[in-house]
Amino acid sequence: MNIAIDGPAGAGKSTIAKKAAGELGFIYVDTGAMYRAVAVYLTESDISASDEDLVEKSIADISVEIKYEDGAQQVYLNGENVTGKLRTEAAGNMASKASALPCVREKLLSLQRDLAASNDVVMDGRDIGTNILPSAELKVYLTASSAVRAKRRYDELVAKGAENIDIEKIEQDIIQRDKQDMERKTAPLKRADDAVLIDSSDMTIEQVTDTIVGLARERM
Ligand code: C5P
């Protein structure tokens, strides 16, 4: 069974997809991490996402692999585990720029489809229901207001000990990233016609997870 969860940045997709996968006994596939790994490669190689030809040439021979260690997804870039480098704002912003390029999307497409073909998965991203897994048994479009998403991100950073964080700036970054993801030509972020819309602004993580697990069980 395949479950696709798409939505804008910071809607809680990864937390909820991971919990739902755990309850259902499925594997959780975080496709954003794959784009972030390509972004880390480009940044470390000093390649700009605006130089499409150079990006295309340089990523032709890189390898991005997914492994599961103690149930947690690990991303390997050219044989090196880069999982620890992926969750920064810089990697997220670079991923959003790089992911607009067809050559980058093409590079990760079969990796995503192969994982879904050989496992029961909960896969999250931006184009899973519309493009990667159009026949997924359950599609969810998970969103929340940008103010709520910024506040959640702010709380997460504070909990990690960060200081002097500007919540307005976080919200502006989120809005900018959504705009980029929704307006790009290739595989833009949008709700699939048959996706269930969940607005998590006033819901807890448990409520959203229970809703998705309930819908999945109905369709098994
Ligand atoms: O979900 P996450 O914040 O990790 O994704 C980082 C960026 O990767 C997104 O802003 C988006 O541009 C891109 N992405 C994508 N398609 C996906 C997953 C992520 O374009 N399936």
Residues whose N, C-alpha, C, O or C-beta is under 5 A from the ligand:
A	BS01	C5P	T31 G32 A33 Y35 G92 A95 S96 S99 D124 G125 R126 D127 D181
